[in-house]
Amino acid sequence: MNVKDEIRSFVVENFLFGDAGELTDDSSFIREGIVDSTGILQLVAYLQEHYQVAVTDEELIPENLDSVQRVAAFVEGKRSGVPCADSEG
């Protein structure tokens, strides 16, 4: 399973209770009501534990965490050392 599939699986199991419904890689977690602010913290805890990446407060922004695609790109960037989006720019 690749990073994107693992993240999709986590979201489906923890926030959609096993019903993937119309979840796509680009579905906005916040705009579509899939994940609330507490859920974002749960998602971040999963990313830190499962992928061994550190997530700073500045990285807790929609550009990094608001869809399966964005989260996968964020994790892959963190793991490869590529700078990710932050609130500065």
C-alpha positions, 0 to 999 in steps of 0.5 A: 500500500502506498502513502496515499492509500494508507492515508485514505484508509485511515480517513475512511476508517476513522472519520467515515466509519468504513464508508468511503462514499464519494471520497476522492483524493482531492475531497476537501476534509474541512469544506466537505465536513469529513474532518473537524479541527479535533480530527485534524489533530488525530490525523496529525498524531497518526502521521507522526506515529505511522510515518515518523515525521514531525509536524510543526504548528506552522504546518497545520494549514489546509495546504498540507492537510485538507485532502488525501492528496495534500496529506500524501504530498506533505508526508512524502515531502517531509520524508524526503526533506523537501520543504512543505507549505507553511503559514509564511508563504 
